[in-house]
């Protein structure tokens, strides 16, 4: 017997994310209170997407859209597809800026498919699907689960744990007009790094877990990195300059994901001048993650993938 699908529209809100957080390359991620809103309903015999806000006019309106691709991958995991789905996206997460716009689309598609299908998959399976599509789990994990996440890969696929963020963490993003490409940022990294730098980052990443969840006073030291940001500086001189400027006045600043956005985790001095090319926005931490509304997904228990405390 094939899958059946709900007839009413389903909705999901997906948070922006910042990955790496300095020393936690491809591992650590944080969900931020800036969201895309997606709606889907089963209809007709084709897959269509309408986009307003970020990416309107640039993103495809058919089954090649990343949201639909994620939906189709999830339907295939469940064992059946509806003949068609109409998707509406209200996008607020800047595209290609290091704030997880692609992860938000992928996780949104997975969650919409889960909500439309009457047969459920758990968060562990949802994370595996999303990470397979994205290529790495550090952004999709906080987008799906909310809060602060630690993600890793095993033979069976990607896994993650979720932790609550300490009250003293104050994220601010500095978003430039220009875009960046994750593939180009990864291409700037060397095939090997000195053992001393790897050991340095291991210690700082461990400290960052404590600083983000228990003691924000340690965030400045905990966000030091020798693994990736320095190698990417030449390709993003404005980003590197802003990170250095903020850190020179004691702000725990890092490159957000692959850049070019800069993330600060501690308060910014009132007299600090970033320049006109940067749009600064103070954001809270999103603790809920990408929950679908009007469906069973909203009430499903978090699986082992989300081990840790849940707000």
VMD Tcl script that draws the C-alpha trace (Angstrom):
set ca {
  {0.00 0.00 0.00}
  {1.42 3.39 -1.00}
  {1.85 6.50 1.06}
  {-1.03 8.86 1.66}
  {-0.57 12.60 2.04}
  {-2.41 15.25 4.00}
  {-4.68 17.52 1.98}
  {-4.18 20.70 3.98}
  {-1.12 22.97 3.60}
  {1.84 22.42 5.94}
  {4.31 25.05 7.07}
  {7.84 25.12 8.40}
  {10.06 27.91 9.68}
  {13.79 27.29 9.20}
  {16.46 29.26 11.09}
  {19.66 30.73 9.74}
  {22.80 29.06 11.03}
  {26.45 29.85 11.55}
  {28.92 27.00 11.28}
  {32.54 26.47 12.37}
  {32.32 29.22 15.04}
  {36.08 29.66 14.80}
  {37.86 26.43 15.76}
  {34.98 23.98 15.16}
  {35.54 23.48 11.45}
  {32.84 21.26 9.86}
  {31.65 20.28 13.34}
  {30.10 23.08 15.41}
  {27.02 25.11 14.50}
  {24.61 27.64 15.99}
  {20.97 28.33 15.05}
  {20.11 32.03 14.76}
  {16.76 33.82 15.06}
  {16.46 34.81 11.40}
  {14.05 32.65 9.45}
  {12.69 31.51 6.12}
  {9.00 30.52 6.07}
  {7.94 27.69 3.74}
  {4.48 26.37 2.88}
  {3.63 23.28 0.81}
  {0.47 21.55 -0.32}
  {-0.16 18.54 -2.52}
  {-1.73 19.66 -5.79}
  {-1.86 18.90 -9.51}
  {0.77 16.91 -11.34}
  {3.90 19.07 -11.11}
  {6.25 20.60 -8.55}
  {6.24 24.40 -8.46}
  {7.98 26.95 -6.24}
  {7.25 30.63 -5.73}
  {9.85 32.76 -3.93}
  {9.53 36.16 -2.30}
  {12.31 37.98 -0.48}
  {15.90 36.78 -0.71}
  {16.58 34.99 -3.99}
  {13.35 36.07 -5.70}
  {13.93 36.15 -9.44}
  {17.15 34.15 -9.16}
  {16.07 30.80 -7.71}
  {14.33 28.19 -9.90}
  {10.58 27.68 -9.73}
  {10.46 23.97 -10.53}
  {11.70 20.62 -9.23}
  {15.32 21.78 -9.48}
  {14.77 24.14 -6.53}
  {16.71 22.91 -3.50}
  {13.58 22.74 -1.31}
  {11.88 20.42 -3.80}
  {15.01 18.33 -4.27}
  {15.09 17.77 -0.50}
  {11.38 16.93 -0.48}
  {11.82 14.37 -3.25}
  {14.77 12.75 -1.46}
  {12.64 12.45 1.68}
  {9.63 11.08 -0.19}
  {11.90 8.48 -1.77}
  {13.15 7.52 1.70}
  {9.51 7.08 2.76}
  {8.69 5.04 -0.31}
  {6.42 7.21 -2.46}
  {5.87 10.64 -4.00}
  {2.76 12.77 -4.51}
  {2.08 13.67 -8.13}
  {2.73 17.33 -7.49}
  {3.40 19.87 -4.75}
  {3.10 23.66 -4.70}
  {5.72 25.34 -2.48}
  {5.79 28.95 -1.34}
  {9.02 30.37 0.14}
  {9.31 33.62 2.04}
  {13.09 33.99 2.33}
  {14.84 36.26 4.80}
  {18.17 34.45 5.16}
  {20.74 36.12 2.86}
  {21.83 33.87 0.02}
  {25.47 32.72 -0.25}
  {26.65 34.77 2.73}
  {27.71 32.08 5.21}
  {24.40 32.00 7.11}
  {23.17 28.58 6.03}
  {20.66 29.53 3.32}
  {21.16 26.22 1.49}
  {20.84 24.24 4.72}
  {17.63 26.10 5.54}
  {16.23 25.13 2.13}
  {17.29 21.50 2.50}
  {16.01 21.10 6.07}
  {12.83 22.94 5.12}
  {12.23 20.51 2.27}
  {12.84 17.49 4.49}
  {10.46 18.81 7.14}
  {7.75 19.70 4.62}
  {7.90 16.20 3.18}
  {7.71 14.67 6.66}
  {4.65 16.78 7.40}
  {2.88 15.98 4.13}
  {3.47 12.24 4.40}
  {1.38 10.36 6.92}
  {4.25 7.97 7.61}
  {6.94 9.55 9.77}
  {10.71 9.33 9.92}
  {12.59 10.43 13.01}
  {15.07 13.29 13.40}
  {18.02 10.94 13.02}
  {16.86 9.93 9.55}
  {15.97 13.52 8.68}
  {19.48 14.63 9.61}
  {21.07 11.89 7.50}
  {19.02 12.92 4.45}
  {19.77 16.62 4.93}
  {23.50 16.10 5.50}
  {23.74 13.82 2.47}
  {22.26 16.56 0.29}
  {24.34 19.35 1.85}
  {27.58 17.34 1.89}
  {28.37 17.97 5.57}
  {26.26 18.20 8.74}
  {27.54 21.32 10.54}
  {24.81 23.66 9.20}
  {21.89 21.28 8.78}
  {22.19 20.02 12.38}
  {21.49 23.37 14.11}
  {18.89 24.23 11.47}
  {16.99 21.03 12.23}
  {17.51 20.88 15.99}
  {18.03 24.49 17.08}
  {20.47 25.74 19.69}
  {24.15 24.80 19.58}
  {25.06 21.52 17.91}
  {28.04 19.23 17.59}
  {27.88 17.12 14.45}
  {29.97 14.26 13.10}
  {29.90 11.49 10.48}
  {29.82 7.75 11.03}
  {29.64 4.87 8.58}
  {25.84 4.93 8.88}
  {25.63 8.68 8.19}
  {25.71 11.99 10.02}
  {24.77 12.41 13.67}
  {24.53 15.36 16.05}
  {23.92 16.36 19.63}
  {22.16 19.54 20.70}
  {23.05 21.74 23.68}
  {21.43 24.84 25.15}
  {23.31 28.12 24.82}
  {24.25 30.19 27.88}
  {22.26 33.37 28.43}
  {25.32 35.59 28.04}
  {25.87 34.71 24.35}
  {24.90 37.71 22.17}
  {25.16 36.92 18.44}
  {25.55 39.79 15.98}
  {26.01 39.22 12.26}
  {27.75 41.61 9.87}
  {26.48 40.91 6.36}
  {28.17 42.40 3.27}
  {26.60 42.99 -0.13}
  {28.92 40.61 -1.96}
  {28.30 36.89 -1.99}
  {30.66 34.02 -1.29}
  {30.84 30.44 -2.50}
  {31.47 27.53 -0.13}
  {33.28 25.58 -2.85}
  {35.71 28.44 -3.45}
  {36.32 28.85 0.28}
  {37.07 25.14 0.64}
  {39.43 25.26 -2.32}
  {41.60 27.77 -0.44}
  {42.37 25.24 2.30}
  {45.61 23.22 2.21}
  {45.62 19.44 2.05}
  {47.51 19.26 5.37}
  {48.11 21.53 8.35}
  {50.87 21.56 11.00}
  {50.31 19.18 13.89}
  {50.67 22.07 16.35}
  {47.82 23.96 14.66}
  {45.58 20.90 14.75}
  {46.32 20.46 18.47}
  {45.64 24.16 19.07}
  {42.24 23.93 17.41}
  {41.34 20.75 19.29}
  {41.81 22.57 22.57}
  {39.96 25.69 21.46}
  {37.01 23.69 20.08}
  {36.67 21.82 23.38}
  {36.85 25.13 25.26}
  {34.21 26.63 22.94}
  {31.68 23.97 23.94}
  {32.13 25.01 27.57}
  {32.13 28.74 26.77}
  {28.94 28.62 24.72}
  {27.01 26.50 27.18}
  {28.44 27.49 30.58}
  {30.84 30.44 30.65}
  {30.63 33.09 27.90}
  {33.48 35.02 29.52}
  {35.79 32.49 27.81}
  {34.41 33.07 24.30}
  {37.25 35.30 23.12}
  {39.93 32.68 23.74}
  {37.60 29.86 22.71}
  {36.99 31.33 19.22}
  {40.66 31.44 18.20}
  {41.36 29.41 15.07}
  {44.43 28.25 13.12}
  {42.75 25.69 10.87}
  {40.82 27.55 8.17}
  {40.22 31.30 8.60}
  {43.79 32.39 7.93}
  {43.97 30.38 4.71}
  {40.80 32.04 3.43}
  {41.78 35.59 4.35}
  {43.33 36.48 0.99}
  {40.11 35.62 -0.84}
  {37.99 37.62 1.64}
  {40.13 40.61 2.70}
  {37.18 42.65 3.94}
  {35.95 39.79 6.09}
  {39.42 39.12 7.50}
  {39.88 42.82 8.26}
  {36.57 43.08 10.12}
  {37.27 39.94 12.17}
  {40.70 41.33 13.11}
  {39.24 44.74 13.95}
  {36.56 43.32 16.20}
  {39.00 41.01 17.96}
  {41.40 43.93 18.50}
  {38.76 45.50 20.79}
  {38.03 42.24 22.62}
  {35.03 40.98 20.64}
  {34.77 37.20 20.06}
  {34.40 37.48 16.27}
  {34.74 34.75 13.63}
  {33.98 34.12 9.99}
  {30.42 32.79 9.74}
  {30.55 29.48 7.91}
  {32.47 29.92 4.67}
  {31.89 33.69 4.80}
  {31.80 36.45 3.87}
  {29.49 37.26 6.83}
  {31.19 37.88 10.19}
  {29.67 36.57 13.43}
  {30.32 38.18 16.82}
  {29.30 36.30 19.96}
  {29.93 39.04 22.52}
  {28.72 42.68 22.70}
  {30.11 45.25 20.25}
  {31.54 48.52 21.65}
  {29.21 51.38 20.83}
  {31.92 53.42 19.12}
  {33.12 50.60 16.85}
  {32.79 51.59 13.17}
  {32.36 48.68 10.74}
  {32.03 50.83 7.62}
  {29.11 51.26 5.25}
  {29.68 47.98 3.41}
  {28.43 45.94 6.37}
  {24.84 45.55 7.59}
  {24.87 44.70 11.28}
  {22.00 42.81 12.90}
  {21.74 41.53 16.46}
  {20.07 38.12 16.54}
  {18.94 35.79 19.27}
  {19.70 32.08 19.32}
  {16.91 29.97 17.83}
  {16.25 27.19 20.33}
  {13.44 25.35 18.51}
  {14.92 24.45 15.13}
  {12.88 23.74 12.02}
  {9.57 22.51 13.35}
  {6.71 21.92 10.90}
  {3.38 23.44 11.90}
  {0.00 21.81 11.50}
  {1.39 18.29 11.32}
  {2.48 15.32 13.39}
  {6.12 16.39 12.97}
  {5.51 19.29 15.34}
  {4.66 16.88 18.15}
  {7.15 14.13 17.41}
  {9.65 13.27 20.08}
  {13.23 14.27 19.40}
  {15.26 11.13 18.71}
  {18.76 10.19 19.85}
  {20.17 12.54 17.21}
  {19.18 15.40 19.52}
  {20.75 14.05 22.70}
  {21.23 16.80 25.25}
  {18.99 19.39 26.80}
  {16.01 20.76 24.91}
  {14.40 24.12 25.60}
}
mol new
graphics top color blue
foreach p $ca { graphics top sphere $p radius 0.5 }
foreach p [lrange $ca 0 end-1] q [lrange $ca 1 end] { graphics top cylinder $p $q radius 0.2 }
display resetview
